Amino acid sequence: MSWINARRRRPAAGYAALLLGLVVVALAYGSLTSRGGVTAASAAVGARQDTTAGKNLFQANCSSCHGLEAQGTSQAPSLIGSGAAAVYFQMSTGRMPAKEIGPEQPRKPTTFTEPQIYEIADYIASLGGGPAIPTDEQVSTEGADTARGSQLFTANCAQCHGFAGAGGALTYGKYAPSLVASTPKQIYTAMLTGPEAMPVFSDGTLSPEAKRDIIAYIRETITEPNPGGFSLGRTGPTTEGLVAWLGGLGFLVLAALWITAKRRDVRPAEPGTEES
């Protein structure tokens, strides 16, 4: 044992023991992750194939404005960092590809299938950054609080979209579109990305639960029956009564002006001016 203790006192013995320990740890880690490495490699190959399909679709349909590598041109901005959610919203609502350049792109029938939109979105996401497309479970409104959603919508959305989501005009030729035809996933991705003049409502600003509450309120509002009369933005009977009162009052004023304009100004003749 004395020779072992003598060798342990040498400085090189400590380095040799450390090196041996590192080798043992590396071998153990490699044996544990070998199967996972094969799975990850195969998944990476599949992801590259999906990205290639999306890249081909992008270059065939979008690169004339956004550039071959989505770097942006003088006609359209760069999409690097915009994320898959932005691509899904713009393409699923038919806003992209755009027919003409303007301050606000209108909603149009989409020319791409859902899988094609996802492939292009995956390609844009592979360029880096941006929010992902929410899953069906994330946008599900089952168990959502519509009363809380009404309060959140009034505080954050009604100023532009109206109390019933009917939309309205904004400045500089822009407008807040109607939400009647929007799906829950489109509303969710719009809040995540802030298209056009809309601000971004990230999860730090509005939690996923709050977003689902807002979506539930919107869906309930646009599907509930309207009990007769002109809706006037569905802001309630008080507004409809006020418009009817102002319209009736304006009609009476115009009628009075018309009647007085038709009357002749007949004045009695002054004394001494009558003809003999």
C-alpha positions as CSV (number, residue, x, y, z in Angstrom):
1,M,0.0,0.0,0.0
2,S,3.0,2.3,0.5
3,W,3.7,2.4,-3.2
4,I,0.1,3.4,-3.9
5,N,0.3,6.3,-1.4
6,A,3.6,7.3,-2.9
7,R,2.0,7.5,-6.4
8,R,-1.0,9.4,-5.1
9,R,1.3,12.1,-3.7
10,R,2.6,12.8,-7.3
11,P,0.9,15.8,-9.0
12,A,0.2,13.9,-12.2
13,A,-2.0,11.4,-10.3
14,G,-4.7,14.0,-9.7
15,Y,-4.9,14.9,-13.4
16,A,-5.0,11.3,-14.4
17,A,-7.9,10.6,-12.0
18,L,-9.8,13.6,-13.3
19,L,-9.3,12.5,-16.9
20,L,-10.5,9.0,-16.1
21,G,-13.6,10.4,-14.5
22,L,-14.5,12.6,-17.5
23,V,-14.1,9.6,-19.8
24,V,-16.4,7.5,-17.7
25,V,-19.0,10.2,-17.6
26,A,-18.8,10.8,-21.4
27,L,-19.3,7.1,-22.1
28,A,-22.3,6.9,-19.8
29,Y,-23.9,9.9,-21.3
30,G,-23.3,8.6,-24.8
31,S,-24.9,5.3,-24.0
32,L,-28.0,6.9,-22.5
33,T,-28.6,9.4,-25.3
34,S,-27.7,7.2,-28.3
35,R,-31.4,6.3,-29.0
36,G,-32.6,9.8,-28.5
37,G,-29.9,11.1,-30.8
38,V,-31.2,8.8,-33.6
39,T,-34.7,10.0,-33.0
40,A,-33.7,13.6,-33.0
41,A,-31.7,13.2,-36.2
42,S,-34.7,11.6,-38.0
43,A,-36.9,14.4,-36.7
44,A,-34.4,17.0,-38.0
45,V,-34.5,15.4,-41.4
46,G,-38.3,15.5,-41.5
47,A,-38.2,19.2,-40.4
48,R,-35.8,20.0,-43.2
49,Q,-38.1,18.4,-45.7
50,D,-41.1,20.3,-44.5
51,T,-39.1,23.5,-44.5
52,T,-38.0,22.8,-48.1
53,A,-41.6,22.4,-49.2
54,G,-42.5,25.7,-47.6
55,K,-39.5,27.4,-49.0
56,N,-40.5,26.3,-52.5
57,L,-44.1,27.6,-52.0
58,F,-42.8,30.8,-50.6
59,Q,-40.4,31.5,-53.5
60,A,-43.0,30.6,-56.1
61,N,-45.8,32.8,-54.6
62,C,-44.3,35.4,-52.1
63,S,-40.7,36.1,-53.1
64,S,-41.6,38.7,-55.8
65,C,-42.5,41.1,-52.9
66,H,-40.7,39.8,-49.9
67,G,-37.5,38.6,-51.6
68,L,-36.2,35.1,-52.3
69,E,-34.9,34.7,-48.7
70,A,-37.8,36.7,-47.1
71,Q,-35.3,39.5,-46.5
72,G,-37.8,42.1,-47.7
73,T,-37.8,44.5,-50.7
74,S,-38.9,48.0,-51.4
75,Q,-42.4,46.7,-51.9
76,A,-42.8,44.5,-48.7
77,P,-41.1,44.2,-45.4
78,S,-38.7,41.4,-44.2
79,L,-40.4,38.4,-42.7
80,I,-37.4,37.2,-40.7
81,G,-38.5,37.2,-37.1
82,S,-42.2,37.6,-37.9
83,G,-43.0,34.1,-36.9
84,A,-45.4,31.4,-38.0
85,A,-48.4,33.0,-36.3
86,A,-48.1,36.1,-38.5
87,V,-47.9,34.0,-41.7
88,Y,-51.0,32.0,-40.6
89,F,-53.1,35.1,-39.9
90,Q,-52.2,36.9,-43.1
91,M,-52.6,33.9,-45.4
92,S,-55.6,32.2,-43.8
93,T,-57.6,35.5,-44.1
94,G,-56.5,35.9,-47.7
95,R,-54.7,39.2,-47.0
96,M,-51.5,37.6,-48.4
97,P,-50.5,37.3,-51.2
98,A,-51.7,40.9,-51.7
99,K,-53.3,42.1,-54.9
100,E,-52.1,45.6,-54.5
101,I,-50.1,47.7,-52.1
102,G,-52.2,49.8,-49.7
103,P,-52.4,51.0,-46.1
104,E,-54.7,48.1,-45.2
105,Q,-55.0,44.7,-46.9
106,P,-58.7,43.6,-47.1
107,R,-59.8,40.1,-46.2
108,K,-60.1,37.9,-49.3
109,P,-60.8,34.2,-50.1
110,T,-57.6,32.3,-49.5
111,T,-55.8,30.7,-52.4
112,F,-53.8,28.2,-50.3
113,T,-54.9,25.1,-48.4
114,E,-54.3,24.7,-44.7
115,P,-51.3,22.4,-45.0
116,Q,-49.7,24.7,-47.5
117,I,-50.1,27.7,-45.1
118,Y,-48.5,25.6,-42.4
119,E,-45.6,24.7,-44.6
120,I,-44.9,28.3,-45.5
121,A,-45.3,29.3,-41.8
122,D,-42.8,26.6,-40.8
123,Y,-40.3,27.9,-43.4
124,I,-40.6,31.5,-42.1
125,A,-40.3,30.3,-38.5
126,S,-37.1,28.4,-39.4
127,L,-35.6,31.8,-40.3
128,G,-35.7,32.7,-36.6
129,G,-38.0,34.4,-34.0
130,G,-41.7,35.2,-33.8
131,P,-44.7,33.5,-32.1
132,A,-45.8,30.1,-33.1
133,I,-49.3,29.1,-34.3
134,P,-51.5,28.2,-31.4
135,T,-52.9,24.7,-31.3
136,D,-56.6,23.8,-31.3
137,E,-56.5,23.3,-27.6
138,Q,-55.0,26.7,-27.0
139,V,-57.8,28.5,-28.9
140,S,-60.6,26.3,-27.5
141,T,-63.3,28.4,-25.7
142,E,-64.6,25.6,-23.6
143,G,-65.1,26.8,-20.1
144,A,-64.1,30.4,-21.0
145,D,-65.6,33.3,-19.0
146,T,-67.5,35.4,-21.5
147,A,-68.3,38.1,-18.9
148,R,-64.6,38.6,-18.3
149,G,-64.1,38.5,-22.0
150,S,-66.6,41.3,-22.5
151,Q,-64.7,43.5,-20.0
152,L,-61.4,42.8,-21.7
153,F,-62.8,43.4,-25.1
154,T,-64.3,46.7,-24.1
155,A,-61.0,47.8,-22.5
156,N,-58.7,46.7,-25.3
157,C,-60.6,46.2,-28.6
158,A,-63.9,48.0,-28.7
159,Q,-62.3,51.4,-29.5
160,C,-61.4,50.2,-33.0
161,H,-63.5,47.1,-33.7
162,G,-66.7,48.4,-32.1
163,F,-68.6,46.8,-29.2
164,A,-70.0,44.1,-31.3
165,G,-66.8,43.5,-33.4
166,A,-68.3,45.1,-36.5
167,G,-65.2,47.1,-37.3
168,G,-64.7,50.7,-38.1
169,A,-62.6,53.3,-39.9
170,L,-59.2,54.5,-38.6
171,T,-56.8,57.2,-39.7
172,Y,-54.6,57.3,-42.8
173,G,-56.8,55.0,-44.8
174,K,-56.7,52.2,-42.4
175,Y,-59.6,50.4,-40.7
176,A,-60.3,47.9,-38.1
177,P,-61.9,44.9,-39.9
178,S,-65.1,43.1,-38.9
179,L,-64.6,40.0,-36.7
180,V,-67.8,38.3,-37.9
181,A,-66.0,36.0,-40.3
182,S,-62.9,35.4,-38.1
183,T,-62.1,32.0,-36.6
184,P,-60.8,31.6,-33.1
185,K,-57.3,30.8,-34.4
186,Q,-57.3,33.9,-36.6
187,I,-58.4,36.1,-33.7
188,Y,-55.7,34.5,-31.4
189,T,-52.9,34.9,-34.0
190,A,-54.0,38.5,-34.6
191,M,-53.6,39.3,-30.9
192,L,-50.2,37.6,-30.9
193,T,-48.8,39.4,-33.9
194,G,-50.6,42.8,-34.2
195,P,-51.3,43.0,-37.9
196,E,-51.6,46.4,-39.7
197,A,-52.6,49.1,-37.2
198,M,-53.4,46.6,-34.4
199,P,-51.2,46.5,-31.3
200,V,-49.5,43.3,-30.2
201,F,-51.1,41.6,-27.2
202,S,-48.4,39.2,-26.1
203,D,-48.9,36.7,-23.3
204,G,-47.3,39.2,-21.0
205,T,-50.0,41.7,-21.8
206,L,-53.0,39.4,-22.2
207,S,-52.6,35.9,-20.8
208,P,-53.7,32.9,-22.9
209,E,-56.7,32.5,-20.6
210,A,-57.6,36.2,-21.2
211,K,-57.3,35.7,-25.0
212,R,-59.7,32.7,-24.8
213,D,-62.2,34.7,-22.8
214,I,-62.1,37.5,-25.4
215,I,-62.6,35.0,-28.2
216,A,-65.5,33.4,-26.4
217,Y,-67.2,36.8,-26.0
218,I,-66.7,37.6,-29.7
219,R,-68.1,34.3,-30.9
220,E,-71.1,34.6,-28.6
221,T,-71.8,38.2,-29.7
222,I,-71.7,37.5,-33.4
223,T,-73.8,34.4,-33.2
224,E,-76.5,35.5,-30.8
225,P,-79.8,36.6,-32.5
226,N,-80.6,40.3,-33.1
227,P,-84.2,41.0,-32.0
228,G,-85.4,43.1,-34.9
229,G,-84.7,46.6,-36.0
230,F,-81.5,48.2,-37.3
231,S,-78.6,46.9,-35.3
232,L,-76.5,50.2,-35.5
233,G,-73.5,48.3,-34.3
234,R,-75.6,46.3,-31.8
235,T,-74.9,49.0,-29.1
236,G,-78.3,48.7,-27.6
237,P,-81.8,50.2,-27.8
238,T,-80.8,53.5,-26.3
239,T,-78.6,54.2,-29.3
240,E,-81.4,53.2,-31.7
241,G,-83.9,55.4,-29.9
242,L,-81.5,58.4,-30.0
243,V,-80.9,58.0,-33.8
244,A,-84.7,57.7,-34.3
245,W,-85.3,60.9,-32.3
246,L,-82.6,62.9,-34.1
247,G,-83.8,61.6,-37.4
248,G,-87.4,62.6,-36.6
249,L,-86.4,66.0,-35.3
250,G,-84.3,66.7,-38.5
251,F,-87.3,65.7,-40.7
252,L,-89.5,68.2,-38.8
253,V,-86.9,71.0,-39.2
254,L,-86.6,70.4,-42.9
255,A,-90.4,70.2,-43.3
256,A,-90.8,73.6,-41.5
257,L,-88.1,75.2,-43.7
258,W,-89.9,73.9,-46.8
259,I,-93.3,75.2,-45.7
260,T,-92.0,78.6,-44.9
261,A,-90.1,78.9,-48.2
262,K,-93.3,78.2,-50.1
263,R,-95.3,81.0,-48.3
264,R,-95.6,84.3,-50.1
265,D,-94.6,87.4,-48.4
266,V,-97.9,89.4,-48.8
267,R,-97.8,92.9,-47.1
268,P,-100.7,95.3,-46.8
269,A,-100.4,98.4,-48.9
270,E,-99.5,101.7,-47.1
271,P,-102.1,104.5,-46.9
272,G,-102.0,107.0,-49.8
273,T,-100.3,104.7,-52.1
274,E,-103.4,103.0,-53.5
275,E,-104.1,103.4,-57.1
276,S,-107.0,105.7,-58.1
